[in-house]
Amino acid sequence: MTLPGPLGTPSRLTAAVLAAVAVLVVALQGAGLAQTGTAELRIPAAGTTTLLRLLVFTGLAVHLGELAGRRLAGEGPRPRAWSAPAALLAAAASAGLLLLFTAVSGLSPSVVYGLREGRLVLVTANAFVLAALCAASRRPGLAALPLAVAVGAEALRAHPETYQPLVGTSLTLVHLTAASLWAGTLLYVLRTMRLRRGGREVLVRYARTAAGAYAALAVTGTVTTLRKLPLDVVLSTAYGRVLLVKPVLFGGASLLALAARGRMLSGGDAQAPARVEVSVLAAIVVVSALLTVVPDPHGIAP
């Protein structure tokens, strides 16, 4: 995305600032707006929690996508590594979630660390620190293991329910991994293509592997929705209202992916729709962060 700057010159900085402001507003105000008129209990510090979870998801996607993208890049120059800073960002955000939990609950840190939520967030923070150390080492691929631990901890944290917790955890594990790979790898591929001023073959290789992530997202997202959201409360709950945005964005990203594939097959430039696609995927990450803080609608329907 570019906006007109002085004398009609595209200003990427202006676009980036506006996008960051929009994300900040949605993260801080989205949960409250979605709960308007629902009579659901307000989640303490929902805006700050959303922002911190957004940073966790972003760090995970960037790091995991870079690991996958390096395999697709093949020979040639590669963009500067963002994996270590991304992992540190996610670790700092996880630590922030721990501090926020302590402040909101009024409990001491030692008590928070003993709770299920506190333990899992602590595991996530430590896993990202270890991933950052691996990324800065001579064998950055080793970061895959601590990243897997972080995804597993997040999947467990997201499903504390007593009804079929293993099913919910497994669905989130696959969903979060697939989403991170789709968005993060595409970002790395586009950065590689920009550096090489071309590199169409990298995008072709990505398109071949992205189909699996797409299928996993579609299946796990559908099953999770049917499990967690009774149809008669779709519009009367914050979870339902936020969730309605996700398939719309997912459909848009799908159309853009098809457009990029069509251009590749015809020998045209597929970078333009791919750039918009990664922006839509970023919006999906924001919505996903919102879904982690709005009330769980399970059991609301009589």
C-alpha distance (Angstrom), angle and dihedral (degrees) to the residues before:
residue distance angle dihedral
M1 . . .
T2 3.80 . .
L3 3.76 131.2 .
P4 3.80 127.9 -158.6
G5 3.78 111.7 -90.9
P6 3.80 130.5 -176.1
L7 3.80 113.4 -29.4
G8 3.79 89.8 3.6
T9 3.80 94.5 -62.8
P10 3.82 113.7 147.5
S11 3.81 110.3 -107.9
R12 3.79 112.5 -154.1
L13 3.79 89.7 175.6
T14 3.81 90.9 59.1
A15 3.79 91.2 48.2
A16 3.80 91.5 48.6
V17 3.81 92.5 49.6
L18 3.81 92.5 48.9
A19 3.80 91.2 47.3
A20 3.81 91.1 49.5
V21 3.82 91.2 50.0
A22 3.80 91.0 49.1
V23 3.80 91.7 50.0
L24 3.81 90.9 47.8
V25 3.81 92.6 51.1
V26 3.81 93.2 47.5
A27 3.80 92.3 46.6
L28 3.80 94.9 48.6
Q29 3.81 98.8 38.5
G30 3.80 104.8 24.3
A31 3.80 99.0 87.5
G32 3.80 92.9 47.9
L33 3.80 93.0 48.4
A34 3.80 91.7 48.2
Q35 3.83 90.8 52.7
T36 3.81 94.0 52.2
G37 3.80 108.3 128.7
T38 3.81 95.5 -1.4
A39 3.84 96.2 106.3
E40 3.80 88.0 -138.1
L41 3.78 120.1 144.7
R42 3.79 113.1 -92.5
I43 3.78 114.6 -113.9
P44 3.83 110.8 -127.1
A45 3.82 113.2 -114.3
A46 3.81 90.4 -3.1
G47 3.80 93.5 158.7
T48 3.79 95.5 51.5
T49 3.80 91.1 44.0
T50 3.81 90.6 51.6
L51 3.79 91.5 50.9
L52 3.80 92.8 49.3
R53 3.80 92.9 47.4
L54 3.79 88.9 48.9
L55 3.81 88.9 56.4
V56 3.81 90.4 49.1
F57 3.81 92.3 51.3
T58 3.80 91.6 44.8
G59 3.79 93.3 51.1
L60 3.80 90.8 48.2
A61 3.82 93.6 49.4
V62 3.80 94.2 47.1
H63 3.81 93.9 48.4
L64 3.79 97.2 41.5
G65 3.80 91.2 43.5
E66 3.78 91.2 51.6
L67 3.80 91.6 52.7
A68 3.80 90.3 52.6
G69 3.80 94.0 39.3
R70 3.78 93.7 57.0
R71 3.79 89.5 60.9
L72 3.80 90.5 52.1
A73 3.79 96.6 44.0
G74 3.80 95.1 73.0
E75 3.78 118.8 -179.2
G76 3.78 121.1 -6.6
P77 3.80 139.2 58.4
R78 3.78 117.3 -32.3
P79 3.80 129.0 -153.6
R80 3.78 121.9 -104.8
A81 3.79 112.1 -76.6
W82 3.80 115.2 -102.6
S83 3.80 95.6 175.2
A84 3.81 99.2 97.4
P85 3.85 95.4 47.1
A86 3.82 89.5 44.0
A87 3.80 92.0 52.9
L88 3.80 91.6 46.9
L89 3.80 89.5 49.8
A90 3.79 90.4 52.8
A91 3.81 90.8 46.3
A92 3.80 91.5 51.2
A93 3.82 90.8 47.9
S94 3.81 90.3 50.2
A95 3.80 90.1 50.6
G96 3.79 87.6 49.1
L97 3.80 89.7 54.4
L98 3.80 89.4 53.6
L99 3.79 91.9 50.7
L100 3.80 91.1 46.2
F101 3.80 91.5 49.7
T102 3.79 89.4 51.3
A103 3.81 92.8 49.0
V104 3.81 95.6 45.7
S105 3.80 96.2 44.2
G106 3.79 94.9 44.1
L107 3.80 89.3 -135.3
S108 3.77 126.0 133.4
P109 3.82 118.1 -103.7
S110 3.80 91.3 -111.6
V111 3.81 90.3 56.8
V112 3.81 92.8 45.3
Y113 3.81 91.0 52.1
G114 3.79 88.4 55.1
L115 3.80 93.5 55.5
R116 3.79 121.5 89.5
E117 3.81 92.8 -117.2
G118 3.79 92.7 47.7
R119 3.80 94.3 47.9
L120 3.79 93.4 50.1
V121 3.81 94.0 47.9
L122 3.81 89.4 47.9
V123 3.81 90.1 51.7
T124 3.81 89.1 50.2
A125 3.80 92.8 50.8
N126 3.81 92.8 48.9
A127 3.80 91.6 45.9
F128 3.80 91.2 55.1
V129 3.81 91.5 48.3
L130 3.80 89.3 52.9
A131 3.82 90.0 46.7
A132 3.81 89.8 53.4
L133 3.80 90.5 51.7
C134 3.81 90.2 50.1
A135 3.81 90.9 48.7
A136 3.80 90.5 53.9
S137 3.80 92.6 48.3
R138 3.79 129.5 83.2
R139 3.81 90.3 -98.2
P140 3.82 105.7 51.5
G141 3.79 91.0 166.1
L142 3.81 88.7 75.2
A143 3.81 86.9 74.6
A144 3.80 88.3 79.3
L145 3.81 90.6 80.3
P146 3.84 98.9 54.2
L147 3.81 89.2 41.2
A148 3.80 88.4 55.5
V149 3.80 88.6 51.7
A150 3.81 90.3 51.1
V151 3.81 91.8 50.7
G152 3.80 90.8 47.9
A153 3.80 92.5 50.0
E154 3.81 91.2 49.4
A155 3.81 91.0 48.9
L156 3.80 90.8 51.8
R157 3.81 91.8 46.1
A158 3.78 92.1 51.5
H159 3.81 93.2 55.1
P160 3.81 112.4 50.0
E161 3.82 90.5 143.3
T162 3.76 121.5 125.0
Y163 3.82 93.3 -139.2
Q164 3.81 111.1 88.0
P165 3.84 96.3 -33.7
L166 3.80 92.5 171.4
V167 3.81 91.6 58.1
G168 3.80 92.9 48.7
T169 3.80 93.0 45.7
S170 3.80 92.6 49.4
L171 3.80 92.3 49.0
T172 3.81 92.2 50.3
L173 3.80 91.4 46.0
V174 3.80 91.9 56.4
H175 3.82 94.1 38.0
L176 3.79 95.6 51.1
T177 3.80 93.1 45.3
A178 3.81 93.2 48.8
A179 3.81 93.3 46.4
S180 3.80 92.0 49.4
L181 3.79 91.8 49.1
W182 3.81 94.2 47.5
A183 3.80 96.3 48.7
G184 3.81 99.9 31.3
T185 3.78 96.6 45.7
L186 3.80 92.7 47.4
L187 3.80 89.4 52.0
Y188 3.81 91.2 52.2
V189 3.81 92.1 45.9
L190 3.81 92.0 52.3
R191 3.81 91.0 48.3
T192 3.80 89.1 50.9
M193 3.80 92.3 49.5
R194 3.78 91.6 49.2
L195 3.80 91.1 50.9
R196 3.79 92.4 49.2
R197 3.81 93.3 40.3
G198 3.77 88.7 -129.0
G199 3.77 127.1 9.1
R200 3.80 95.5 160.1
E201 3.81 90.4 165.7
V202 3.83 89.7 65.0
L203 3.79 91.0 57.6
V204 3.80 90.0 46.7
R205 3.80 90.9 54.3
Y206 3.80 90.2 47.2
A207 3.82 91.9 51.4
R208 3.80 90.3 54.9
T209 3.80 93.6 53.2
A210 3.82 97.1 38.2
A211 3.81 92.0 69.2
G212 3.80 91.0 74.9
A213 3.79 93.0 51.0
Y214 3.81 90.0 47.2
A215 3.81 92.7 52.3
A216 3.82 92.0 46.8
L217 3.80 91.0 50.6
A218 3.79 93.7 48.8
V219 3.80 94.6 48.8
T220 3.81 98.7 42.1
G221 3.81 92.6 42.4
T222 3.80 92.4 52.4
V223 3.80 94.4 46.1
T224 3.82 92.4 46.4
T225 3.80 91.2 50.8
L226 3.80 92.5 50.9
R227 3.82 90.1 48.5
K228 3.80 98.3 47.6
L229 3.79 106.5 30.1
P230 3.82 122.9 60.4
L231 3.80 107.4 -148.7
D232 3.80 94.5 -127.3
V233 3.83 93.1 61.6
V234 3.80 99.2 46.3
L235 3.81 93.9 111.6
S236 3.80 98.5 29.4
T237 3.82 97.9 58.5
A238 3.77 131.5 64.5
Y239 3.80 90.7 -130.0
G240 3.78 91.6 55.1
R241 3.80 94.1 47.0
V242 3.80 93.4 49.8
L243 3.78 92.3 43.2
L244 3.81 91.6 55.1
V245 3.81 88.5 65.7
K246 3.78 93.1 56.0
P247 3.84 100.0 65.2
V248 3.80 89.5 46.5
L249 3.81 90.7 55.1
F250 3.80 91.0 41.2
G251 3.79 89.8 53.4
G252 3.80 90.4 49.6
A253 3.80 91.7 50.4
S254 3.80 89.3 48.8
L255 3.81 92.3 53.4
L256 3.78 90.8 48.1
A257 3.80 90.9 49.7
L258 3.80 89.7 51.4
A259 3.81 90.4 48.0
A260 3.81 90.7 51.7
R261 3.80 90.7 48.1
G262 3.79 91.0 49.4
R263 3.79 91.4 52.5
M264 3.80 91.5 48.6
L265 3.80 91.7 52.0
S266 3.79 90.7 49.6
G267 3.78 92.6 47.0
G268 3.81 93.8 -111.4
D269 3.81 131.6 131.8
A270 3.81 109.0 -76.1
Q271 3.80 96.6 177.0
A272 3.81 96.3 89.3
P273 3.84 97.1 60.2
A274 3.81 89.5 38.0
R275 3.81 90.8 56.8
V276 3.80 91.4 51.2
E277 3.80 88.6 45.3
V278 3.80 92.6 57.7
S279 3.82 89.2 49.6
V280 3.81 90.5 53.3
L281 3.80 89.7 47.9
A282 3.80 88.5 53.1
A283 3.81 88.4 54.4
I284 3.81 88.9 52.0
V285 3.81 89.1 54.6
V286 3.81 89.1 54.3
V287 3.82 91.0 51.1
S288 3.81 90.2 47.4
A289 3.80 90.0 54.2
L290 3.81 89.4 51.7
L291 3.80 91.0 52.0
T292 3.81 90.3 59.2
V293 3.81 92.8 62.6
V294 3.80 105.6 38.6
P295 3.83 116.6 90.7
D296 3.80 117.7 -82.4
P297 3.82 106.1 -110.3
H298 3.81 94.5 -156.2
G299 3.79 110.5 129.3
I300 3.82 95.6 11.9
A301 3.76 93.8 112.5
P302 3.83 114.1 79.6
